[in-house]
Amino acid sequence: MVEATVIAALVLDAALGWPKWLHARIGHPVGIFAAIINYCEKRWNRAVLTEMKRRIGGVMTVLILMVVAGGTAGPAQYYIIGMFGEWAWLPLAFLAWPAITQRSLYEHVLPVLVALIANDLVAARDAVGMIVGRDTGGLDAGGVARAGTESLAESFCDGVVAPVFWLVVAGLPGIWVYKAINTADSLIGHPEPPLRAFGWAAARTDDLLNLVPARLSGILLCLAAFGGWRIMCRDHSRHASPNAGWPEAAMAGALSVRLAGPVSYDGVPQYKQWIGEGPSADSASLERGLTIYIRACSILWVVGVGLLWLV
């Protein structure tokens, strides 16, 4: 049943994404997680609290998210299977669909590429600023292309491979617990004050949950590109994250470009080790990256269909 659920959820996401009209009416389920995180952050990450109390507050936040996500999705899955029997895969797919972002990721990266091709640097900066956390106001065209490519590679793991992996492993509770933790990591899992202590638990839990999916993501990208293995194996450890380096290094190797390097967050310059070798990313390499991304998603589909056929 899980194989049919996965395929149906992927098809729904590819066909519909998360429609704007639906978002306008009900928002998105991750908004619930964001509201919980914001409430906990205001309560347990106050300046008057010690670092230890902030860290404990962060642990409590992660536990609350897991209870809310798993405690909602688990009973829902139980009752759906009991009610629909062998046809339960269809309603389960509808409930898993919002956690997968293969179409949304493509639709967010594409405007960056379109603006770069049109030599509209201002529009390109605005578009890439929607998907990355770094400062984008001073980026040149190469910096914009590099940021877009990195986001594409990393989000392939966070938004596609990891949700599907946890849906296969743990069903509906698995995909939504992962989504809750990944949302927390995005919002509070930062190594800089004032979120360093409070976001510690979210960041470490997300690292654990992405341990396998990140490596699978790198493999899928290399398979889709018919290359990139050497750079992935050599450079993945140059990333500060124990996981994000795998898909990013795979994409850098597949495109024969350099990613990462110096960036700035909130006006503070940070130096990141270069990943890959060759020239800087540009519009042409970003376009190839989108093609590789589509192929990697297609391979994921083929694997799902193959498993469905085997069972």
C-alpha positions as CSV (number, residue, x, y, z in Angstrom):
1,M,0.0,0.0,0.0
2,V,2.8,2.4,0.8
3,E,4.2,2.2,-2.7
4,A,0.8,3.3,-4.2
5,T,0.6,6.1,-1.6
6,V,4.0,7.4,-2.6
7,I,3.3,7.4,-6.3
8,A,-0.1,9.0,-5.9
9,A,1.3,11.7,-3.6
10,L,4.1,12.4,-6.1
11,V,1.6,12.6,-9.0
12,L,-0.7,15.0,-7.0
13,D,2.3,17.3,-6.2
14,A,3.6,17.2,-9.7
15,A,0.2,18.0,-11.2
16,L,-1.0,20.6,-8.7
17,G,1.8,21.7,-6.4
18,W,0.1,23.6,-3.6
19,P,-2.4,25.8,-5.5
20,K,-2.5,29.5,-4.7
21,W,-6.3,29.4,-4.3
22,L,-6.0,26.7,-1.8
23,H,-3.3,28.4,0.1
24,A,-5.4,31.6,0.2
25,R,-8.3,29.7,1.7
26,I,-6.6,27.4,4.2
27,G,-2.9,28.3,4.2
28,H,-0.5,25.4,4.3
29,P,-0.2,22.7,7.0
30,V,3.4,23.8,7.9
31,G,1.8,27.1,9.0
32,I,0.6,25.2,12.1
33,F,4.1,24.1,12.9
34,A,5.4,27.6,12.3
35,A,2.8,29.0,14.8
36,I,3.8,26.5,17.4
37,I,7.5,27.3,16.9
38,N,6.9,31.0,17.1
39,Y,4.9,30.6,20.3
40,C,7.5,28.5,21.9
41,E,10.3,30.7,20.8
42,K,8.7,33.8,22.4
43,R,8.1,31.8,25.6
44,W,11.4,29.9,26.0
45,N,14.0,31.9,24.1
46,R,13.8,35.1,26.1
47,A,16.9,37.1,26.8
48,V,16.5,36.7,30.5
49,L,16.8,33.0,30.3
50,T,20.2,31.1,30.7
51,E,21.6,29.2,27.7
52,M,20.7,25.9,29.4
53,K,17.1,26.9,29.9
54,R,16.9,28.0,26.3
55,R,18.3,24.7,25.1
56,I,15.8,22.8,27.3
57,G,13.0,25.0,25.8
58,G,14.2,24.0,22.3
59,V,14.1,20.4,23.3
60,M,10.5,20.9,24.6
61,T,9.6,22.6,21.3
62,V,10.8,19.6,19.2
63,L,8.9,17.2,21.5
64,I,5.7,19.2,21.1
65,L,6.1,19.3,17.4
66,M,6.6,15.5,17.2
67,V,3.6,14.9,19.4
68,V,1.3,17.2,17.4
69,A,2.5,15.9,14.0
70,G,2.6,12.2,15.0
71,G,-0.4,12.3,17.3
72,T,-2.5,13.7,14.5
73,A,-1.2,11.7,11.5
74,G,-1.0,8.4,13.4
75,P,-4.7,8.1,14.3
76,A,-5.7,9.6,10.9
77,Q,-3.8,6.8,9.2
78,Y,-5.2,4.2,11.5
79,Y,-8.8,5.2,10.8
80,I,-8.3,5.7,7.1
81,I,-6.9,2.1,6.7
82,G,-9.7,0.8,8.8
83,M,-12.4,2.6,6.8
84,F,-11.1,2.3,3.2
85,G,-9.1,-1.0,3.4
86,E,-7.1,-1.7,0.2
87,W,-8.2,1.7,-1.2
88,A,-6.7,3.6,1.7
89,W,-3.7,4.6,-0.4
90,L,-5.7,7.3,-2.1
91,P,-6.8,9.3,0.9
92,L,-3.4,8.7,2.5
93,A,-1.8,10.2,-0.6
94,F,-4.0,13.3,-0.4
95,L,-2.9,13.8,3.2
96,A,0.8,13.2,2.4
97,W,0.8,15.4,-0.8
98,P,1.2,18.8,0.9
99,A,4.5,17.6,2.5
100,I,6.1,17.1,-0.9
101,T,7.4,20.1,-2.8
102,Q,8.8,18.9,-6.1
103,R,6.7,21.3,-8.2
104,S,6.9,24.2,-5.7
105,L,10.7,24.0,-5.8
106,Y,10.8,24.1,-9.6
107,E,8.4,27.0,-9.7
108,H,10.5,29.0,-7.2
109,V,13.8,28.4,-8.9
110,L,12.5,29.0,-12.5
111,P,11.9,32.8,-12.0
112,V,15.6,33.1,-10.9
113,L,16.7,31.5,-14.2
114,V,14.2,33.6,-16.3
115,A,15.5,36.8,-14.7
116,L,19.2,35.8,-15.2
117,I,18.5,35.0,-18.9
118,A,16.8,38.4,-19.3
119,N,19.9,40.1,-17.6
120,D,17.5,41.5,-15.0
121,L,19.7,41.3,-12.0
122,V,17.3,43.1,-9.7
123,A,14.5,40.7,-10.4
124,A,17.0,37.8,-10.1
125,R,18.1,38.9,-6.7
126,D,14.4,39.3,-5.6
127,A,13.5,35.9,-6.9
128,V,16.5,34.1,-5.3
129,G,15.8,36.0,-2.0
130,M,12.6,34.1,-1.8
131,I,14.4,30.8,-1.4
132,V,17.6,31.5,0.4
133,G,18.5,33.0,3.8
134,R,21.7,34.8,2.8
135,D,21.9,38.5,1.8
136,T,21.1,38.9,-1.8
137,G,21.1,42.7,-2.4
138,G,24.8,42.7,-3.4
139,L,25.0,39.5,-5.4
140,D,26.2,39.6,-8.9
141,A,24.7,37.3,-11.6
142,G,27.1,34.5,-10.6
143,G,26.3,34.8,-7.0
144,V,22.6,34.6,-7.8
145,A,23.0,31.5,-9.9
146,R,25.2,29.9,-7.3
147,A,22.6,30.6,-4.5
148,G,19.8,29.3,-6.7
149,T,21.7,26.1,-7.6
150,E,22.6,25.4,-4.0
151,S,19.0,25.9,-2.9
152,L,17.8,23.6,-5.7
153,A,20.2,20.8,-4.6
154,E,19.6,21.1,-0.9
155,S,15.8,21.4,-1.2
156,F,15.7,18.4,-3.4
157,C,16.6,16.5,-0.2
158,D,14.4,18.5,2.2
159,G,11.4,18.9,0.0
160,V,11.3,15.7,-2.1
161,V,13.6,12.8,-1.1
162,A,13.4,13.1,2.7
163,P,9.6,13.4,2.8
164,V,9.2,10.4,0.5
165,F,11.8,8.4,2.5
166,W,9.9,9.0,5.7
167,L,6.6,8.2,4.1
168,V,7.9,4.9,3.0
169,V,9.6,4.1,6.4
170,A,6.9,5.4,8.8
171,G,3.8,6.2,6.8
172,L,1.8,9.4,7.4
173,P,3.2,10.0,10.9
174,G,6.8,9.7,9.4
175,I,6.3,12.3,6.7
176,W,4.6,14.8,8.9
177,V,7.0,14.4,11.9
178,Y,9.8,15.0,9.4
179,K,8.1,18.1,8.0
180,A,7.5,19.5,11.4
181,I,11.2,19.1,12.4
182,N,12.5,20.4,9.1
183,T,10.3,23.5,9.5
184,A,11.7,24.0,12.9
185,D,15.3,23.7,11.6
186,S,14.5,26.2,8.9
187,L,13.1,28.7,11.4
188,I,15.2,28.3,14.5
189,G,18.0,25.8,13.7
190,H,20.7,28.5,13.3
191,P,24.2,28.4,14.9
192,E,24.2,32.2,15.6
193,P,22.8,33.9,18.7
194,P,20.0,34.4,19.7
195,L,18.8,31.1,18.3
196,R,22.0,29.0,18.9
197,A,20.9,27.4,22.1
198,F,17.1,27.3,21.5
199,G,17.5,25.9,18.0
200,W,20.1,23.3,18.9
201,A,17.6,20.4,19.3
202,A,15.8,21.2,16.1
203,A,19.0,21.3,14.1
204,R,20.4,18.1,15.6
205,T,17.1,16.2,15.1
206,D,16.9,17.4,11.5
207,D,20.5,16.2,11.0
208,L,19.5,12.8,12.2
209,L,16.3,12.6,10.1
210,N,18.2,13.7,7.0
211,L,21.1,11.3,7.5
212,V,20.0,8.7,4.9
213,P,17.9,11.0,2.6
214,A,20.7,13.4,2.0
215,R,23.0,10.6,0.8
216,L,20.2,9.2,-1.3
217,S,19.6,12.7,-2.8
218,G,23.3,12.9,-3.8
219,I,23.1,9.5,-5.5
220,L,19.9,10.4,-7.4
221,L,21.5,13.6,-8.6
222,C,24.6,11.8,-9.8
223,L,22.5,9.2,-11.5
224,A,20.4,11.9,-13.2
225,A,23.5,13.7,-14.4
226,F,25.5,10.6,-15.4
227,G,28.3,12.0,-13.3
228,G,29.4,14.0,-10.3
229,W,30.4,11.1,-8.2
230,R,34.0,12.2,-7.6
231,I,33.2,15.7,-6.4
232,M,30.3,14.4,-4.2
233,C,32.6,11.9,-2.5
234,R,35.5,14.4,-2.2
235,D,33.7,17.6,-1.3
236,H,30.6,16.7,0.7
237,S,32.4,17.2,4.0
238,R,33.4,20.8,3.1
239,H,29.8,21.8,3.9
240,A,29.1,22.9,7.5
241,S,26.1,20.6,7.6
242,P,26.7,16.8,7.8
243,N,24.0,16.3,5.3
244,A,23.5,19.2,2.9
245,G,27.0,18.7,1.5
246,W,25.9,15.5,-0.3
247,P,23.3,16.9,-2.7
248,E,25.2,20.2,-3.1
249,A,28.5,18.5,-3.9
250,A,26.7,16.1,-6.3
251,M,25.2,19.0,-8.1
252,A,28.5,20.9,-8.2
253,G,30.2,17.8,-9.7
254,A,27.3,17.2,-12.1
255,L,27.5,20.8,-13.4
256,S,31.3,21.2,-13.2
257,V,31.0,24.4,-11.3
258,R,32.0,25.8,-7.9
259,L,29.3,26.3,-5.2
260,A,29.3,27.7,-1.7
261,G,32.2,30.1,-1.0
262,P,31.9,33.5,0.7
263,V,28.4,34.7,1.7
264,S,26.8,37.2,4.0
265,Y,24.0,36.8,6.5
266,D,22.3,39.9,8.0
267,G,25.3,42.0,6.9
268,V,27.9,39.6,8.5
269,P,30.3,38.1,6.0
270,Q,30.9,34.3,6.4
271,Y,33.4,32.2,4.6
272,K,32.4,28.8,3.4
273,Q,34.7,26.4,1.7
274,W,34.3,26.1,-2.0
275,I,32.6,22.9,-3.2
276,G,33.3,21.6,-6.7
277,E,35.8,22.9,-9.2
278,G,35.6,24.9,-12.4
279,P,33.9,28.3,-13.1
280,S,31.3,30.0,-11.0
281,A,27.6,29.0,-11.7
282,D,25.7,31.0,-14.3
283,S,22.4,31.0,-16.0
284,A,23.4,28.1,-18.3
285,S,24.5,25.9,-15.4
286,L,21.4,26.7,-13.4
287,E,19.3,25.7,-16.4
288,R,21.2,22.4,-16.6
289,G,20.7,22.0,-12.8
290,L,16.9,22.3,-13.3
291,T,17.1,19.6,-16.0
292,I,19.0,17.3,-13.7
293,Y,16.5,18.0,-10.9
294,I,13.6,16.9,-13.1
295,R,15.5,13.8,-14.1
296,A,16.3,13.0,-10.5
297,C,12.6,13.3,-9.6
298,S,11.8,11.1,-12.5
299,I,14.2,8.4,-11.2
300,L,12.4,8.6,-7.8
301,W,9.1,8.0,-9.6
302,V,10.6,5.0,-11.5
303,V,11.8,3.5,-8.3
304,G,8.4,3.9,-6.8
305,V,6.6,2.3,-9.8
306,G,9.2,-0.5,-9.8
307,L,8.5,-1.3,-6.1
308,L,4.7,-1.1,-6.8
309,W,5.1,-3.6,-9.7
310,L,7.3,-5.9,-7.6
311,V,4.7,-6.2,-4.8
